[in-house]
């Protein structure tokens, strides 16, 4: 049997600390050594931390987006979502929000009243996924999933659990149908647990170690590091040295110019100017705070 070539780690990028008010925040991309993992543009890792009672909650009041998607992973705590397209939900620990900003909307991601009153642990990941030029002005959409709506696939005698958010793996299909064929999971490992993935040739892998320590094709990667891998290799095996959590996804690179300005990600400066003009003209429909 022919063995497929392993993907090779070309670099490990630390997540740099960049707190937002009292919210502990680390960001592995964009960073000094890595602009993007096309089409994955940006990752913020908030927490883990514990909020006391009568806290002010998260600082993400109403703000606009255009031209890409935001995927928010609620690892601990809970998150309330409201947007100008009329979507509203409170997603709890283990859940995911997948929002396609597309042609433009305004959304707020805040702490529910109960969380602000009682406090508690909080840990979130927010990933920005680019859209190709043909889809940048697609109608906005939102999918909010609780933990029990995401398939939890046990592998290696239960030493690893793959939470399949989008894409197909091991005969299972994730509940989010990505516009661009993005495969996305979070994986919980017990020490010694393994999970393997193939058919990755020509796809960019996004692999961030949320907690613990793993080996990726034999190379150690510790918490708060993003593993950059080559495009050509086909397979990955992740093995945990200790109890660990990994964000793991992959996608075909878009290969188009990226022009970003704050919450807008387009292909040209002119399109950014258009986005700002449309937002200022009220075309994104504001959402109440």
ROROPA-120968 format. One record per residue (C-alpha): residue number from 1; x negated, y, z negated; residue in three letters. Coordinates in Angstrom, 3 decimals. Layout:
<rs>
> resi; X; Y; Z; resn
> NUM; X; Y; Z; ALA
...
</rs>
This chain:
<rs>
> resi; X; Y; Z; resn
> 1; 0.000; 0.000; 0.000; UNK
> 2; -1.391; 3.395; 0.994; UNK
> 3; -1.733; 5.818; -1.880; UNK
> 4; -0.639; 9.360; -1.167; UNK
> 5; -3.178; 12.116; -1.871; UNK
> 6; -2.885; 13.782; -5.255; UNK
> 7; -2.314; 17.489; -5.470; UNK
> 8; -5.421; 19.201; -6.812; UNK
> 9; -5.378; 21.857; -9.541; UNK
> 10; -7.207; 24.858; -8.094; UNK
> 11; -6.899; 27.077; -11.188; UNK
> 12; -5.273; 27.387; -14.614; UNK
> 13; -3.793; 30.805; -15.349; UNK
> 14; -3.128; 31.919; -18.949; UNK
> 15; 0.118; 33.712; -19.724; UNK
> 16; -0.818; 37.215; -20.844; UNK
> 17; 0.920; 38.784; -23.843; UNK
> 18; 3.171; 41.709; -22.895; UNK
> 19; 5.806; 42.182; -25.599; UNK
> 20; 9.041; 44.030; -24.837; UNK
> 21; 9.893; 45.891; -28.032; UNK
> 22; 10.145; 43.242; -30.758; UNK
> 23; 10.575; 40.459; -28.198; UNK
> 24; 7.464; 38.272; -27.968; UNK
> 25; 6.719; 37.984; -24.234; UNK
> 26; 4.045; 36.173; -22.225; UNK
> 27; 3.667; 36.246; -18.444; UNK
> 28; 1.520; 33.830; -16.393; UNK
> 29; 2.565; 35.265; -13.019; UNK
> 30; 1.994; 37.814; -11.639; UNK
> 31; -1.360; 38.078; -13.352; UNK
> 32; -4.957; 39.089; -12.610; UNK
> 33; -5.744; 35.873; -10.736; UNK
> 34; -2.362; 35.052; -9.235; UNK
> 35; 0.094; 37.299; -7.429; UNK
> 36; 2.774; 34.682; -6.731; UNK
> 37; 3.338; 30.968; -6.117; UNK
> 38; 5.419; 31.595; -2.990; UNK
> 39; 8.453; 31.616; -3.338; UNK
> 40; 8.075; 31.849; -7.144; UNK
> 41; 7.339; 35.491; -7.954; UNK
> 42; 7.449; 36.052; -11.696; UNK
> 43; 7.836; 34.230; -14.997; UNK
> 44; 8.496; 35.746; -18.412; UNK
> 45; 8.274; 33.495; -21.472; UNK
> 46; 10.122; 35.106; -24.390; UNK
> 47; 9.553; 33.716; -27.880; UNK
> 48; 9.536; 31.316; -29.565; UNK
> 49; 10.515; 33.531; -32.470; UNK
> 50; 13.215; 33.839; -35.107; UNK
> 51; 15.521; 36.815; -35.371; UNK
> 52; 16.827; 37.839; -38.778; UNK
> 53; 20.460; 38.661; -39.552; UNK
> 54; 21.892; 41.941; -38.214; UNK
> 55; 19.328; 42.168; -35.397; UNK
> 56; 19.551; 44.376; -32.298; UNK
> 57; 19.422; 41.389; -29.937; UNK
> 58; 17.814; 41.229; -26.524; UNK
> 59; 16.880; 44.467; -24.713; UNK
> 60; 18.198; 43.490; -21.274; UNK
> 61; 21.203; 45.792; -20.831; UNK
> 62; 22.714; 46.492; -17.404; UNK
> 63; 20.134; 46.634; -14.596; UNK
> 64; 20.231; 45.994; -10.831; UNK
> 65; 18.633; 43.337; -8.613; UNK
> 66; 18.469; 42.734; -4.868; UNK
> 67; 16.706; 40.293; -2.570; UNK
> 68; 15.935; 37.299; -4.807; UNK
> 69; 17.236; 34.935; -7.498; UNK
> 70; 16.758; 34.828; -11.261; UNK
> 71; 16.722; 31.508; -13.102; UNK
> 72; 16.934; 31.767; -16.889; UNK
> 73; 16.238; 28.777; -19.136; UNK
> 74; 17.635; 29.001; -22.681; UNK
> 75; 15.311; 26.776; -24.706; UNK
> 76; 16.507; 27.975; -28.109; UNK
> 77; 19.247; 30.368; -29.168; UNK
> 78; 21.929; 31.623; -26.804; UNK
> 79; 22.380; 34.236; -24.096; UNK
> 80; 25.394; 36.218; -22.896; UNK
> 81; 25.599; 37.093; -19.189; UNK
> 82; 27.801; 39.694; -17.498; UNK
> 83; 27.503; 40.982; -13.951; UNK
> 84; 29.209; 43.300; -11.493; UNK
> 85; 30.549; 40.375; -9.452; UNK
> 86; 32.762; 39.462; -12.413; UNK
> 87; 30.765; 36.550; -13.825; UNK
> 88; 30.619; 36.212; -17.602; UNK
> 89; 29.349; 33.420; -19.853; UNK
> 90; 27.516; 32.552; -23.051; UNK
> 91; 24.937; 29.849; -22.434; UNK
> 92; 23.515; 27.953; -25.381; UNK
> 93; 20.258; 26.061; -26.024; UNK
> 94; 19.330; 23.648; -23.234; UNK
> 95; 21.399; 25.547; -20.667; UNK
> 96; 20.401; 27.416; -17.522; UNK
> 97; 21.647; 30.491; -15.654; UNK
> 98; 20.962; 30.607; -11.896; UNK
> 99; 21.852; 33.979; -10.408; UNK
> 100; 21.507; 34.880; -6.741; UNK
> 101; 21.245; 38.670; -6.646; UNK
> 102; 21.226; 38.653; -2.829; UNK
> 103; 22.683; 41.869; -1.422; UNK
> 104; 22.780; 43.366; -4.888; UNK
> 105; 24.430; 43.299; -8.265; UNK
> 106; 24.049; 44.706; -11.741; UNK
> 107; 23.790; 42.300; -14.634; UNK
> 108; 23.251; 42.353; -18.368; UNK
> 109; 21.588; 39.565; -20.335; UNK
> 110; 22.182; 40.235; -24.005; UNK
> 111; 22.555; 38.443; -27.307; UNK
> 112; 26.099; 37.406; -28.237; UNK
> 113; 27.614; 39.229; -31.216; UNK
> 114; 27.384; 36.122; -33.384; UNK
> 115; 23.622; 35.844; -32.757; UNK
> 116; 23.060; 39.525; -33.604; UNK
> 117; 25.039; 39.061; -36.808; UNK
> 118; 23.512; 35.763; -37.982; UNK
> 119; 20.112; 35.666; -36.242; UNK
> 120; 18.244; 32.468; -35.507; UNK
> 121; 15.546; 30.990; -33.276; UNK
> 122; 15.162; 32.221; -29.692; UNK
> 123; 13.075; 31.051; -26.748; UNK
> 124; 13.799; 31.900; -23.118; UNK
> 125; 12.106; 31.563; -19.745; UNK
> 126; 13.060; 33.769; -16.821; UNK
> 127; 11.812; 32.863; -13.350; UNK
> 128; 12.220; 35.001; -10.228; UNK
> 129; 12.619; 33.023; -6.996; UNK
> 130; 12.220; 34.906; -3.722; UNK
> 131; 14.662; 34.674; -0.830; UNK
> 132; 13.608; 34.726; 2.849; UNK
> 133; 14.553; 37.782; 4.906; UNK
> 134; 17.517; 35.926; 6.461; UNK
> 135; 19.051; 35.426; 2.987; UNK
> 136; 18.078; 38.621; 1.153; UNK
> 137; 21.495; 40.180; 1.792; UNK
> 138; 23.465; 37.013; 1.021; UNK
> 139; 26.547; 37.498; -1.202; UNK
> 140; 25.714; 37.398; -4.923; UNK
> 141; 26.545; 34.253; -6.869; UNK
> 142; 26.075; 32.903; -10.382; UNK
> 143; 25.999; 29.430; -11.918; UNK
> 144; 25.950; 29.080; -15.708; UNK
> 145; 25.250; 25.577; -16.999; UNK
> 146; 25.360; 24.253; -20.534; UNK
> 147; 22.917; 21.516; -21.556; UNK
> 148; 25.479; 18.726; -21.099; UNK
> 149; 26.055; 19.760; -17.459; UNK
> 150; 22.403; 19.121; -16.535; UNK
> 151; 21.391; 15.480; -15.888; UNK
> 152; 18.830; 14.313; -18.474; UNK
> 153; 16.907; 11.478; -16.835; UNK
> 154; 14.910; 9.305; -19.212; UNK
> 155; 11.652; 7.862; -17.846; UNK
> 156; 8.676; 5.952; -19.263; UNK
> 157; 10.858; 4.141; -21.825; UNK
> 158; 12.242; 7.438; -23.053; UNK
> 159; 8.835; 9.060; -23.618; UNK
> 160; 9.777; 11.709; -21.036; UNK
> 161; 13.132; 13.287; -20.187; UNK
> 162; 13.552; 15.150; -16.894; UNK
> 163; 16.326; 17.767; -16.966; UNK
> 164; 17.262; 17.982; -13.282; UNK
> 165; 18.622; 21.449; -12.462; UNK
> 166; 18.328; 21.490; -8.671; UNK
> 167; 17.185; 19.002; -6.056; UNK
> 168; 17.267; 15.216; -5.946; UNK
> 169; 15.079; 12.816; -7.906; UNK
> 170; 15.318; 9.190; -8.988; UNK
> 171; 18.750; 8.807; -7.411; UNK
> 172; 20.124; 11.834; -9.270; UNK
> 173; 21.059; 15.274; -7.923; UNK
> 174; 20.941; 18.492; -9.937; UNK
> 175; 24.086; 20.631; -10.303; UNK
> 176; 22.633; 23.752; -8.642; UNK
> 177; 22.603; 23.717; -4.857; UNK
> 178; 19.624; 25.952; -4.038; UNK
> 179; 19.979; 28.092; -0.901; UNK
> 180; 16.354; 27.373; -0.009; UNK
> 181; 15.866; 23.780; -1.204; UNK
> 182; 14.136; 24.678; -4.473; UNK
> 183; 13.578; 21.698; -6.792; UNK
> 184; 13.694; 22.719; -10.456; UNK
> 185; 13.408; 20.867; -13.780; UNK
> 186; 12.343; 21.192; -17.349; UNK
> 187; 10.657; 18.125; -18.820; UNK
> 188; 10.438; 17.113; -22.478; UNK
> 189; 7.541; 14.794; -23.284; UNK
> 190; 6.680; 12.755; -26.329; UNK
> 191; 2.947; 12.209; -26.885; UNK
> 192; 1.716; 9.772; -24.229; UNK
> 193; 4.795; 10.178; -22.038; UNK
> 194; 4.385; 10.279; -18.264; UNK
> 195; 6.446; 11.497; -15.286; UNK
> 196; 5.468; 11.352; -11.618; UNK
> 197; 6.663; 13.217; -8.526; UNK
> 198; 5.995; 12.686; -4.823; UNK
> 199; 6.826; 14.064; -1.352; UNK
> 200; 5.198; 17.371; -2.294; UNK
> 201; 3.014; 17.900; 0.786; UNK
> 202; 3.479; 21.417; 2.189; UNK
> 203; 5.400; 22.512; -0.916; UNK
> 204; 4.168; 24.915; -3.566; UNK
> 205; 4.405; 23.524; -7.084; UNK
> 206; 5.333; 25.701; -10.037; UNK
> 207; 4.082; 24.049; -13.227; UNK
> 208; 4.019; 25.962; -16.506; UNK
> 209; 3.235; 24.401; -19.879; UNK
> 210; 5.768; 25.877; -22.303; UNK
> 211; 4.425; 24.033; -25.354; UNK
> 212; 2.007; 21.230; -26.179; UNK
> 213; -0.718; 19.873; -23.900; UNK
> 214; -0.508; 17.747; -20.771; UNK
> 215; -2.793; 16.326; -18.123; UNK
> 216; -1.818; 17.129; -14.549; UNK
> 217; -3.448; 14.583; -12.239; UNK
> 218; -6.056; 14.116; -14.973; UNK
> 219; -6.768; 17.796; -15.655; UNK
> 220; -5.819; 19.146; -19.094; UNK
> 221; -3.404; 22.093; -19.267; UNK
> 222; -2.369; 23.595; -22.587; UNK
> 223; 0.590; 25.679; -23.760; UNK
> 224; 1.060; 29.067; -22.107; UNK
> 225; -0.852; 28.104; -18.958; UNK
> 226; 0.324; 27.881; -15.358; UNK
> 227; -1.351; 25.231; -13.203; UNK
> 228; -2.029; 26.389; -9.637; UNK
> 229; -2.096; 23.445; -7.224; UNK
> 230; -3.072; 22.998; -3.590; UNK
> 231; -0.456; 22.930; -0.835; UNK
> 232; -1.667; 19.800; 0.968; UNK
> 233; -1.543; 17.075; -1.688; UNK
> 234; 1.553; 14.918; -2.010; UNK
> 235; 1.866; 13.568; -5.554; UNK
> 236; 1.651; 14.690; -9.171; UNK
> 237; 1.493; 12.755; -12.400; UNK
> 238; 1.998; 14.612; -15.669; UNK
> 239; 0.912; 12.878; -18.869; UNK
> 240; 1.447; 14.449; -22.285; UNK
> 241; -1.407; 14.487; -24.824; UNK
> 242; 1.099; 15.569; -27.505; UNK
> 243; 4.798; 16.447; -27.680; UNK
> 244; 5.204; 18.953; -24.857; UNK
> 245; 7.665; 20.914; -22.730; UNK
> 246; 6.922; 21.694; -19.078; UNK
> 247; 8.701; 23.831; -16.500; UNK
> 248; 8.249; 22.026; -13.181; UNK
> 249; 9.574; 22.991; -9.780; UNK
> 250; 8.537; 23.055; -6.151; UNK
> 251; 9.598; 24.684; -2.890; UNK
> 252; 8.521; 25.415; 0.650; UNK
> 253; 6.552; 28.657; 0.884; UNK
> 254; 8.431; 31.465; 2.644; UNK
> 255; 5.294; 33.089; 4.064; UNK
> 256; 6.770; 36.579; 4.515; UNK
> 257; 5.572; 39.978; 3.233; UNK
> 258; 6.710; 40.735; -0.320; UNK
> 259; 7.416; 44.349; -1.185; UNK
> 260; 8.627; 44.672; -4.767; UNK
> 261; 9.740; 47.764; -6.612; UNK
> 262; 10.987; 47.097; -10.128; UNK
> 263; 14.141; 45.002; -9.816; UNK
> 264; 14.186; 44.916; -5.990; UNK
> 265; 12.191; 42.429; -3.870; UNK
> 266; 12.337; 42.944; -0.107; UNK
> 267; 10.078; 42.622; 2.976; UNK
> 268; 9.406; 46.299; 3.783; UNK
> 269; 9.161; 49.685; 2.037; UNK
> 270; 12.138; 50.860; 4.113; UNK
> 271; 14.309; 48.092; 2.655; UNK
> 272; 13.275; 49.158; -0.867; UNK
> 273; 14.307; 52.735; -0.074; UNK
> 274; 17.652; 51.378; 1.193; UNK
> 275; 18.111; 49.340; -2.001; UNK
> 276; 17.493; 52.366; -4.228; UNK
> 277; 19.850; 54.482; -2.122; UNK
> 278; 22.596; 51.835; -2.209; UNK
> 279; 22.233; 51.394; -5.962; UNK
> 280; 22.345; 55.148; -6.583; UNK
> 281; 25.437; 55.366; -4.371; UNK
> 282; 27.207; 52.897; -6.670; UNK
> 283; 27.334; 50.128; -4.086; UNK
> 284; 26.174; 47.515; -6.632; UNK
> 285; 29.207; 48.337; -8.843; UNK
> 286; 28.036; 49.038; -12.359; UNK
> 287; 28.767; 46.629; -15.175; UNK
> 288; 29.671; 47.963; -18.591; UNK
> 289; 27.051; 47.729; -21.327; UNK
</rs>
